[in-house]
Amino acid sequence: MTDHIMEVIGRCSEDIHSVTDMFAGTGVVAQRLKSEGYAVNSNDVLYFSYVLNRGALEMSDPISEMLRSLIEHLNHLTLDNCPWFDLERAFVYQNYSPHDSCVRMYFQDFNAVKIDLIRQEIEHLKNEISTAEYFYLLSLLVQAVPYVANITGTYGAYLKYWDKRTYNNLVLRETPIIQTPVKCCCYNMDAMVLSRQIESDLTYLDPPYNSRQYLSNYHILETIAKYDYPHIKGVTGMRDDPCGMSVFCKRGKAKSAFRRLLGSIKSRFLLLSYNNEGLLTTEEMTQLMKESGDPDTFRLFEFDYRRYKNKIPNNKIGLKEQLYFIRKKL
């Protein structure tokens, strides 16, 4: 989909140098934009997404030998060489790995302990390294977790048997730094608030399409990123969501929420990603985009979309990924 996004931006205007990715998620689009030379503002209300984006966007210099040695150091942490480690304070092990007082099967015990060891050591290193390096290391941990997690794709539930990947050892793997002279900034804010505070040539929006809440699907990554010892509950150990359900996920409120957001954005162009099975119909989204910009500049691009469910592709006829483009009203 990133190819389609870049194609639309190029076709619709050559006068774009800075882009705000308002719902950045894991940062795939923001990273592509940076690699293409755009100055990027990345934002997501989830902290683990903010961590991934800071780790990928805010560093532009090559990875130093010092940073490389820290990655090696983190990968070799064990209970034997970390006398400071308190297993009672190991939140992931205590709550998401099976033992005498926990039945949840998200991680094998040795990987749960490794996650806690690395997360706590990164925090210990915080005052000895730059902020960009801190988030880079933390992003490597967040990226490594899914490769040993006992899940089918999200953290809304764990498997009742051990998947073969859970027997792998968790390893931090160096990810390349996108080296460009452009400045990128990352935010961890409500889109409604941020839209009134920053300006860019274009704002790209990839909002929720349906009523599913992202935090419930990624709550463990959020907890590992924050490592804030939250109150958790239920079979899956869900953390409380202080923001509640997003207005963009509520059928009765989504339309008015989009109208407010699109109207408040300070950009010359808008590019919005949606699909034709979202809470709002194509006609409703078209109306909202035209209200917020010059109707004569409106363009709708549609692409065939492959739907995934539990790793099984479903090419249902009629599902389209949509990109709505418009120049904002002056």
C-alpha positions in Angstrom: 0.0 0.0 0.0 2.9 2.4 0.6 3.6 2.3 -3.2 0.1 3.5 -3.8 0.4 6.3 -1.3 3.6 7.5 -2.8 2.1 7.3 -6.3 -0.9 9.4 -5.3 1.2 12.0 -3.6 3.4 12.3 -6.6 0.5 12.4 -9.1 -1.5 15.0 -7.2 1.2 17.5 -6.3 4.9 18.1 -6.6 4.8 20.9 -4.1 5.0 18.7 -1.0 8.0 18.7 1.3 6.6 17.9 4.7 4.0 15.3 5.7 2.2 14.6 9.0 1.3 10.9 9.5 -1.6 11.4 12.0 -2.3 7.8 12.8 1.2 6.3 12.3 0.8 2.9 13.8 4.0 0.8 13.3 5.5 3.5 11.1 5.6 1.8 7.8 4.3 4.8 5.9 6.3 7.3 7.9 9.5 5.4 7.2 8.8 5.3 3.5 8.1 9.0 3.5 11.4 9.7 5.3 13.3 7.4 2.8 11.8 9.5 0.0 13.1 12.7 1.4 10.0 14.1 3.1 10.2 15.8 6.5 7.8 13.7 8.6 5.7 14.4 11.7 4.6 11.0 13.1 1.8 10.6 15.6 0.0 7.9 17.4 -2.0 7.8 20.6 -0.5 4.3 21.5 2.9 4.6 23.2 4.4 1.4 21.6 3.7 3.0 18.2 5.3 6.2 19.3 8.4 4.1 20.4 8.6 2.4 17.1 8.4 5.7 15.2 10.9 7.5 17.3 13.3 4.5 16.9 13.0 4.6 13.1 12.6 8.3 12.4 14.6 10.5 14.8 18.0 8.9 14.2 19.8 9.8 10.9 23.4 9.0 11.7 24.8 5.5 11.1 24.7 3.2 14.0 27.7 3.7 16.2 30.0 1.0 17.5 28.9 2.0 21.0 25.3 1.5 20.1 26.1 -1.8 18.4 27.9 -3.0 21.5 24.9 -2.1 23.7 22.7 -4.3 21.5 25.1 -7.1 22.0 25.2 -6.4 25.7 21.4 -6.6 25.9 21.2 -9.8 24.0 23.5 -11.5 26.4 21.7 -10.5 29.6 20.9 -13.5 31.9 19.9 -14.1 35.5 23.5 -15.2 36.2 25.1 -11.9 35.0 22.4 -9.5 36.4 22.6 -9.7 40.2 20.5 -6.6 40.4 17.5 -8.3 38.8 14.5 -8.9 41.0 12.2 -11.6 39.6 9.3 -10.3 41.8 9.6 -7.0 39.8 9.6 -8.8 36.4 6.2 -7.8 35.2 6.1 -9.8 32.0 7.3 -13.0 33.6 4.9 -12.6 36.6 1.8 -11.9 34.4 2.3 -13.3 31.0 4.2 -16.6 31.4 2.9 -19.7 33.2 4.2 -20.5 36.6 2.7 -21.2 40.1 0.6 -18.0 40.2 0.0 -17.4 36.5 -1.7 -19.5 33.8 -1.3 -17.1 30.9 0.7 -18.5 28.0 1.9 -15.5 26.0 5.6 -16.3 26.5 7.8 -19.2 27.5 9.3 -18.4 30.9 12.8 -17.9 29.6 11.7 -15.4 27.0 9.5 -13.6 29.5 12.5 -13.2 31.8 14.6 -12.0 28.9 12.0 -9.3 28.0 12.1 -8.1 31.6 15.8 -8.1 31.8 16.3 -6.1 28.6 13.5 -3.7 29.4 14.8 -2.9 32.8 18.4 -2.6 31.6 17.4 -0.1 28.8 15.8 2.0 31.5 19.0 1.8 33.5 21.0 3.0 30.5 18.6 6.0 29.8 20.8 8.6 31.5 24.0 7.3 29.8 22.8 7.4 26.1 21.0 10.0 24.0 17.2 10.1 23.8 17.3 8.9 20.2 19.5 6.0 21.1 17.2 5.1 24.1 14.1 5.0 21.8 16.1 3.0 19.1 17.0 0.3 21.6 13.4 0.2 23.0 12.0 -0.1 19.5 14.3 -3.1 18.9 12.7 -4.8 21.9 9.2 -4.0 20.8 10.0 -5.4 17.3 11.5 -8.6 18.7 8.6 -9.6 21.0 6.2 -10.8 18.2 8.8 -13.4 17.1 8.5 -15.3 20.4 4.9 -14.5 21.3 2.3 -17.3 21.6 -0.3 -15.6 19.4 -1.9 -15.9 16.0 -1.3 -12.2 15.1 -2.5 -9.9 17.9 -2.4 -10.0 21.7 -6.2 -10.2 22.2 -5.7 -13.9 23.1 -3.0 -16.4 23.5 -2.8 -19.9 22.1 -3.6 -22.9 24.4 -0.6 -24.8 23.1 2.9 -23.6 22.5 3.6 -22.4 18.9 7.0 -23.5 17.6 8.3 -20.0 17.4 7.9 -19.6 21.2 10.9 -21.9 21.7 13.2 -19.4 19.9 15.3 -17.2 22.0 14.3 -13.5 22.0 17.0 -11.5 20.1 17.3 -7.8 19.4 18.2 -7.3 15.8 19.8 -4.1 14.5 17.6 -2.3 12.1 19.0 0.0 9.4 18.9 3.8 10.0 17.3 5.8 7.2 20.0 8.4 6.6 18.5 11.6 5.2 19.1 15.3 6.1 15.4 16.0 6.7 14.1 16.5 10.3 11.5 14.2 11.6 9.4 14.6 14.8 7.3 12.1 16.7 4.3 12.7 18.8 2.2 10.6 21.2 -1.0 12.7 21.2 -4.7 12.6 20.5 -5.1 13.4 16.8 -7.8 16.0 17.6 -5.3 17.9 19.8 -2.3 17.6 17.6 -4.1 18.7 14.4 -4.5 22.2 15.9 -0.8 22.5 16.9 1.4 21.6 13.9 1.5 22.5 10.2 2.8 20.6 7.2 2.3 20.6 3.5 0.2 17.4 3.6 -1.5 15.4 6.3 -1.9 11.6 5.7 -4.6 9.9 7.8 -5.0 6.2 8.3 -7.7 6.1 11.0 -9.6 3.1 12.4 -12.1 1.7 9.8 -14.3 -0.3 12.3 -15.2 -0.7 15.9 -12.2 -2.8 16.9 -9.9 -1.2 19.5 -6.2 -1.3 18.8 -5.1 -1.3 22.5 -6.9 -4.6 23.2 -5.0 -6.2 20.3 -1.6 -4.8 21.3 -1.9 -4.3 25.1 1.2 -6.3 25.9 3.4 -4.3 23.5 2.0 -1.2 25.2 2.9 -2.5 28.6 6.4 -3.5 27.6 7.0 -0.1 26.0 5.7 1.8 29.0 6.8 -0.7 31.6 4.6 1.1 34.1 3.3 -1.9 36.1 -0.3 -1.3 35.2 -3.4 -2.8 36.8 -4.4 -5.6 34.6 -7.5 -7.8 34.5 -9.2 -10.7 32.8 -8.1 -13.9 31.1 -5.7 -12.0 28.9 -4.3 -9.6 31.5 -5.6 -6.5 29.7 -4.5 -3.1 30.9 -7.0 -0.3 31.5 -7.5 2.1 28.6 -7.7 5.6 30.0 -8.9 7.0 26.6 -11.7 4.5 26.2 -13.1 3.7 22.7 -12.0 6.1 20.0 -14.7 8.2 18.6 -13.5 7.1 15.1 -14.6 3.5 16.1 -18.2 4.5 17.1 -20.7 4.3 14.3 -22.9 7.1 15.8 -19.9 9.5 16.4 -17.4 8.7 13.6 -18.9 11.1 11.0 -18.9 14.2 13.3 -15.4 13.3 14.6 -14.0 13.1 11.1 -15.7 16.4 10.2 -14.0 18.1 13.2 -10.6 16.5 12.6 -10.5 17.3 8.8 -11.6 20.9 9.5 -8.9 21.5 12.1 -5.9 20.2 10.2 -3.3 22.8 9.2 -2.1 21.4 5.9 -2.5 22.5 2.3 -3.4 18.9 1.3 -5.2 15.9 2.8 -4.7 12.3 1.9 -6.9 9.8 3.8 -6.8 6.0 3.7 -10.0 4.1 4.3 -11.9 1.2 2.7 -15.3 0.7 1.3 -16.4 -1.5 4.2 -15.6 1.0 6.9 -18.0 2.6 9.4 -18.6 5.4 6.9 -19.7 4.8 3.4 -17.8 6.0 0.4 -20.4 8.7 -0.2 -20.2 9.9 3.4 -16.4 10.1 3.3 -16.4 11.8 0.0 -18.8 14.4 1.4 -16.6 15.1 4.4 -13.5 15.5 2.3 -15.2 17.9 -0.1 -16.5 19.9 2.9 -12.9 20.4 4.2 -11.3 21.3 0.9 -11.7 22.6 -2.7 -14.2 20.1 -4.3 -12.6 20.7 -7.7 -9.4 19.2 -6.5 -11.0 16.1 -4.9 -9.7 12.7 -6.2 -10.6 9.2 -5.1 -8.3 6.3 -5.8 -9.3 2.7 -5.3 -7.2 -0.4 -5.2 -8.0 -4.1 -4.7 -7.4 -5.0 -1.1 -6.4 -8.4 0.3 -8.1 -9.2 3.5 -6.3 -11.2 6.2 -7.8 -13.2 9.0 -5.6 -15.4 11.2 -2.9 -15.6 8.5 -5.5 -17.0 5.9 -5.9 -14.7 2.9 -9.4 -13.9 1.9 -9.7 -12.1 -1.5 -13.4 -11.3 -1.2 -14.6 -9.6 -4.3 -15.5 -5.9 -3.8 -13.2 -4.9 -0.9 -11.3 -1.8 -1.9 -8.5 0.2 -0.3 -9.3 3.8 -0.8 -7.2 6.9 -0.9 -9.1 10.3 -0.7 -7.1 13.3 -1.8 -8.0 17.0 -1.7 -6.5 20.5 -1.4 -7.6 22.2 1.7 -9.6 25.4 1.6 -7.5 28.5 2.0 
